[in-house]
Amino acid sequence: MMQLQPKPSGKLFVLAGEVSGDLHAAGVVRTLLEARPDVKVFGVGGPRLRELGADLLYSTDQMSIMGFVEVLRHAAFLRKAIADLKQSVLREKPDVALLIDYPGMNLHLAAFFRSHGIPVVYYISPQVWAWKEGRVEKIRRFVDRLLVIFDFEVGFFRGHGIDAEFVGNPVVEELADLRFPTREAFLADAGIEPGVKVVGLLPGSRKQEIEKIFPEMLGAAKRLGEGRKVAFLLGKAPHIDWSLYERHIRQAGLEPLVRPAYEVMHFSDLVLVTSGTATLESLCFGVPMVVLYRTGRLNYLIGKRLVKLKNIALANIVAGGLHAGRQVVPELLQGRANAREISLVAGKLLDDPVAAAAMRQELCDARSRLSADSPSRHVSSVLQEYL
């Protein structure tokens, strides 16, 4: 006789449209399923959510579209994805929706959830303190619980009549249980002689970023290696096909050692890092860095008119303050993110251990402002109130 499968006692819709969102969502869902293993999880995510049994209608690979021009180019696909997700929600009738960052699509769907009486928990707020402050009104109207990961966001949202809850930063939580070999063991395993400076290359997690930034990183690395004993580590994004890196490496004639990104951050004396979550992760490791960013000219001109902050790197925003002009770590944007200028700025840090140590100390001090109790447990407990 066929045994009937028990129906789930709760349903959770998750939308994590980017690689970092998949990582943070997985921490929450893992914690939730430990307490409520019968909950059905469906929506949008990446390999980590899939490993936890989430039924994914779309993947982060499909959704990771960056830049104003690229969004317009993929408008037809995005419209279809939104329509498919709405149909899935109407069919499954989730008890609660967990939306993570990715504001363009998530705020649109938040309005849809509100119209159908489905509570919305928004974890990792849209960065409306940086740009598109008009989105605050949508958050006020359509979001039931706003769970933020930077302490300064609480005051910002309260100033706009929204009771945001600081839950701590998931990056700190995700790094807490990592274990590494000793530096001596790592260098020996990597074939790097003691006393050689180690420079990490972190070109980002999106194909567009790698195409625009990685060639300049490699060019800067070649310059840094002239007259210095330097070894280079590459933090490869696991979901990006190796052929994309290989093409640029072959053209540059320099082949860095490939290591997991967290190992690169932990063992490097300096990292060249694309602006994004990786700058926050590098801050948590206290590793000196040079932050880079390049995008299409039209994207940059539009963004420059919209973004209100003096600095764009999360490492500078956390360490230096939301509206402070001082840069704790140097930022090289657009035309300045070229091999020559990158090598000049990075070379000064490599050659000045006092300046590098001072930067490392400021980054370590800033890390204390990110921590709180486990964000995953906090968000999970909020979701269980609705399931």
C-alpha positions, 0 to 999 in steps of 0.5 A: 500500500502506498504511503502518503507523504504528510503535508507540510505544516507551514510554507515559506517563500524565499527570494534571494536573487544574488550569491550573497543573498543565497548564502545569508538565506541558507543560514536562516533556512537551515536554522528554521528547518532544525526547529521546523523540518516539515516547513516547505521552502520555495522561491528563488535562490542558489546552490546553498538553498537547493542543498537544503531542499528548497524548491527553486523556480529561478536560480541566482545565476539567472537573476544576477543582473547588475546595472541599469542598462542590463536590467533594461536589456533583460526586462522581458525575462524579468517580467516573465520571472515575476509573473511565474513567481506570482502564479507560484505564490497563488498556487502554494499560498505561503504563510510568510515571505522572506525577502533578502536584499535585491530591492527592485524585484523584492519591493515589487513582490512585497506589494503583491504579497500585501495585496494577498494578505501574506506577511513580508519579512525583509532581511537585509534592507535595500540600501535606501540610505545610499540611493533611491530613498523614495523606496522607504515609502514602499517599505513602510507600506508593504513590509511587516518586519524589517530586519537590518544588518547595520546598526546605523540603519535603525536610526535611519529608518526610525527617522522615517517612521519605520521600526527596524530591528538590528539583528547583527551582520550575517557575514560575522556569523558565517565566518565565526566557525571557519578554521584555517591552518597555520600561516606556515602550513598554508605557505608550505602547501601553496609553495610560497617561500616565507617572507614573500608578500601575499596579494589576494585578487577578489574580482567579484561574483558576477560575470560582468564584474569579472570581465571589467575588473579582473584584467586590470587586477592581473595587470596591476599584479604584474606591475606589483611583481616587478622588483618585489617578492610577491605571490598572488592568490585568486579567490574564484567564485564557485559558480563562475565557469573557470573558462572566464578566468582562464581567458584573462589569465592567459592574456595577462601571462600571469597565473595566480594560485586559486584558493577559496575566497576566505583563505585568500582574505585570511592569508593575504597581506593585501587584497585587491577587491571588487566593491560589494560584500567581499569588502565587508568580509575582508574587513572582518578578516582585518586585511588591508585592501584596495577597493575597485569598481568598474561598470559601463559608462552609462551605468556609472553616470546614472549611478553617480547622479543617484548615489548620495554617499561619498564612499561606496565600499561597505568597508568604508561605510562601516569603518568610516561612517555613513556620510563621512568623507574619509576613506579607511581603505582606498577606492578606485572607481571607473577610469581610476581602476586601471592596472597602473593606478591600482599597482601604485596604490597597492604598492604603497601599502605593500611597502609601508608596513606601518600604514598597512598595520594602521589600516588593519587595526581600524578594520578590526575595530570596525568589526565589533560594530557588526556583531550581535546575537546570531542573525540566522536564529533571530530571523528564524524565530521571526519567521516562526511567529508567522508559520 
